[in-house]
């Protein structure tokens, strides 16, 4: 009998996360996600783009409801841009002001019931949406990670994915190397050429060393 979710997968993921926590690999990390359950772990923050998308996806039926949605979206984006400004110059006074403004924004009552319920729901996630006030170095969205996985999603839509587990592993490894090289400003072909021992290829440092050099002090 097929059991969903797969208990082996759940146990494996739990064991992997337990090992990561035990060895302290992500002791000071913040997990920024679109609120998918598998990523709601450890010190968690919510993506503002996905949060605003919930408002954008509402289907207002009257002119007043449409205006309420448009006004709220504009207010959310203004707040978002002020959070970006805070990241460049954080200070306790600005953080306190932004927290108070968040309360005023998401406690608004527009008269559009579905929008008001959504605002209440988002207000309950205040800590995760404002995690950036305590950790200004984290991103406000998940655009970077979504861009990293987009190539896999496109391939899955076109060809249905890989034929075998070995093919999936090979794809994931090479894609991970390629994306890492791109972020570090290193030619992926130069990296492969050096690792494969092509005599004319310029030497490229190991990626862990390049990542360490690129990491902020």
Secondary structure, DSSP 8 states (H G I E B T S, - for coil): ---SS-HHHHHHHHHHHHHHHHHTTTTT--EEESS-GGG--SSEEE-HHHHHHHHHT----SHHHHHHHHHHHHHHHHHHHHHHHHHHS--HHHHHHHHHHHHHHHT---S-HHHHHHHHHHHTTHHHHTGGGT-TTS-SSSHHHHHHHHHHHHHHHHH-S-SSHHHHHHHHHHHHHHHHHHHHT--HHHHHHHHTT-TTS-----HHHHHHHHS--
